[in-house]
């Protein structure tokens, strides 16, 4: 990638099913953007295209642009908006929002940023990018993607935990144990899942595994 700029065709980015069961195109990490969040969400008729959520009062403003198909937005509890191609919907922090696709192949671009603070990427998209390599069984490649994500976002639990899984699957025992330890330290609730996760089978006999997850 040229350090001065980056270019992708949105329809050539593989949509992945890795966030709350929704398909999306992870544009921000592919373009190397750190100033704001941006992703394209994809759904067929009747499916959720924007997850039901509310940004905190001090959180992000979000802009949704319908790129293809048609979407039905619900703002607040019951205000509905019919959004065809080209419709822009801007939603403020603290306001609930969700959207359902009304046509197959609906695509919605989402852009978000905070008015009062510098944007800090959460890093969840990196796990989704690595998931494509994980699904095809290339655990080494997935781990390489996630290690790059870790260098940028060293305290994102999902990145650390998924990295531990990929390292365990690719025979990198020491690194897997350390990343698992850090993930559980940041979010103790993940220990319960780790105790039965088949991806971690190769490190389960190590005393450090038990020390980390109980």
C-alpha angles and dihedrals in degrees: 000000000000108000090223098059144347132219132194132164106234094217091054093058109097111241110230131202100222111112120071088325092298127126117235144162110235100220100161099065092037091055094039093238117165101162097074142358120262133170138149118232122206132198143153126235112303095014126114111256099175114035118238104259147132123222112222118259090257092041137092132320107221132206120199121195121188106226099174138003121005134291136197112216124198113202119193111343103322116353107123127201124191106215122194127181111308095023114138119204118188116193124191127223115276094031121114117233141174137159137203126201115245094189137038114264094025111169126190124188113215122198122181141179142151121255096210107032138045113267116256116192113232092213098225092123091065091063089054093050090051091047092072091062089042092055093053090049097251095132094164092058091046090051091050091054092047093048088057088050090049091055089057098036108025095170102049105118096205092053093049095046095046089046090054090052094050092046091050090051093048096048099256094134101166094048091046093054092048095049091046090051091052093046093052091045090057095042115017091188090072090067091078092057092045092056091067102027109124090206089071096050094111093061099037093098093058115101088225089063091058091044090054101044103024 
